């Protein structure tokens, strides 16, 4: 289940030393055991709920384009979580998008999200951040 990151403490923690991975169009930061007490409708503090926040800046496009990009990313992440739940070992994620992400088809976006979360595995295991831009993940 995908919830929302709603508390400031988690956002600050995602910015400070979180494990990260990136592809040509996307970047993800992840926290194991992210802060947040008590479960609610947004998944804050609920066990088994992966919380996701999105950073889609103005260079991506106008508000309509940014919201569409956010919805497409959320759909790709939900689809990936259902197909490959083993990729989701953290409890909070911050997904950032570069402007050229809007040119990708949903299939390309889904493939890149999968490569992104596969690259996050080594980073969560204590290895340095994974940079997948030079690999075959750049579609």
C-alpha positions in Angstrom: 0.0 0.0 0.0 1.3 3.5 -0.9 0.6 6.3 1.5 1.7 9.9 1.7 4.6 11.6 3.5 2.8 14.3 5.6 5.1 15.2 8.5 8.0 17.6 8.4 10.3 15.3 10.4 10.2 12.7 7.6 10.8 15.3 4.8 13.9 16.6 6.7 15.2 13.1 7.2 14.7 12.3 3.5 16.9 15.3 2.7 19.7 14.4 5.2 21.7 11.4 4.4 18.9 9.2 3.0 19.9 6.3 0.6 19.4 7.4 -3.0 19.4 6.2 -6.5 18.8 7.9 -9.8 18.2 7.3 -13.5 18.2 9.6 -16.4 14.8 11.2 -15.6 14.2 10.3 -11.9 15.8 10.3 -8.5 14.6 8.6 -5.3 15.7 9.0 -1.7 14.6 6.4 0.9 14.5 6.0 4.6 14.4 2.8 6.6 12.0 3.0 9.5 11.0 6.6 8.8 9.6 8.6 11.7 5.9 9.0 12.3 3.8 7.7 15.1 0.3 6.3 15.0 -1.4 5.2 11.8 -4.0 7.3 9.9 -5.7 7.4 6.6 -2.6 8.6 4.8 -0.5 5.7 6.1 1.6 7.8 8.5 3.1 5.4 11.0 1.2 2.4 9.8 3.2 -0.8 9.6 3.4 -2.2 6.0 2.7 1.1 4.4 5.3 2.7 2.1 4.9 6.4 2.2 5.9 8.4 -1.0 6.4 12.1 -1.6 7.0 13.7 -4.9 9.2 16.7 -5.9 8.0 17.9 -9.2 9.4 21.4 -9.8 8.3 24.2 -12.1 10.9 23.3 -14.8 8.8 20.2 -15.5 5.9 22.4 -16.7 2.8 24.2 -15.6 0.6 22.9 -12.8 -1.4 20.7 -15.0 1.7 19.0 -16.4 3.3 18.6 -12.9 0.1 17.1 -11.5 -0.2 14.7 -14.5 3.4 13.7 -14.0 2.8 13.1 -10.2 -0.3 10.9 -11.0 1.7 8.9 -13.6 4.6 8.4 -11.2 2.2 7.3 -8.4 0.4 4.9 -10.8 3.8 3.4 -11.9 4.9 3.0 -8.3 1.6 1.3 -7.2 1.9 -1.0 -10.2 5.5 -1.9 -9.3 4.6 -2.4 -5.6 1.9 -4.9 -6.6 4.2 -6.8 -9.1 7.4 -6.7 -7.1 6.8 -6.0 -3.4 10.4 -7.1 -2.5 11.7 -3.9 -4.0 10.0 -1.9 -1.2 12.1 -2.3 1.9 12.1 1.2 3.2 9.1 3.0 4.7 9.4 6.5 3.2 10.5 7.7 -0.3 11.0 11.0 -2.0 10.8 10.8 -5.8 12.1 13.7 -7.9 11.5 14.2 -11.6 13.6 16.0 -14.2 11.8 18.1 -16.9 12.3 15.6 -19.7 10.2 13.0 -17.9 7.1 14.4 -19.5 8.2 13.1 -22.9 8.2 9.5 -21.8 5.3 7.0 -22.4 3.8 5.3 -19.4 5.6 2.1 -20.4 8.9 3.8 -20.5 8.2 5.6 -17.2 7.2 2.3 -15.6 10.4 0.6 -16.8 12.5 3.5 -15.4 10.7 3.4 -12.0 11.5 -0.3 -11.8 15.1 0.3 -12.6 15.2 3.1 -10.0 13.9 1.0 -7.2 16.1 -1.9 -8.2 19.1 0.5 -8.0 17.9 1.6 -4.5 18.5 -1.9 -3.1 22.3 -1.7 -2.8 22.0 1.8 -1.3 19.6 0.6 1.4 22.1 -2.2 2.2 24.6 0.4 3.2 26.5 0.8 -0.1 27.0 4.2 -1.8 24.2 5.8 -3.8 23.4 4.1 -7.0 23.7 6.2 -10.2 22.0 4.3 -13.1 22.2 7.0 -15.7 25.1 5.4 -17.5 23.5 1.9 -17.5 20.7 0.5 -19.7 18.1 2.2 -17.4 18.2 5.4 -19.5 15.2 4.8 -21.8 
